[in-house]
Amino acid sequence: MTVVVYKNQKESLDRLISRFNKRVQGSRIILEVKNRRYYKKAKTRRLVRASAIKREFYRAKREKMQYY
C-alpha cells in the first residue's frame, strides 16, 4: 500500500507532487482509509438480498436504456 515516486531530472517539485497525488488517488488508498475510519455494522442476509435485487433491476434498466 505504499506509493513511491522518484524525482526525474529537470522535473519541478510541483510536477513531482502532482504525479504523487495522481498515484495515491489511483491506488485508492484514501478511499480505503475513509471507509475504515468508522465501524460499519455488517449487513444482514435480508439487506444483502434486497440490495442485490435493486442492483440487478437498475443494471437491467441501464442496459435497456443504452439501446434507445
Sequence and secondary structure as in RCSB ss.txt:
>XXXX:A:sequence
MTVVVYKNQKESLDRLISRFNKRVQGSRIILEVKNRRYYKKAKTRRLVRASAIKREFYRAKREKMQYY
>XXXX:A:secstr
        TT  HHHHHHHHHHHHHHHTHHHHHHHHSS      HHHHHHHHHHHHHHHHHHHHHHT 
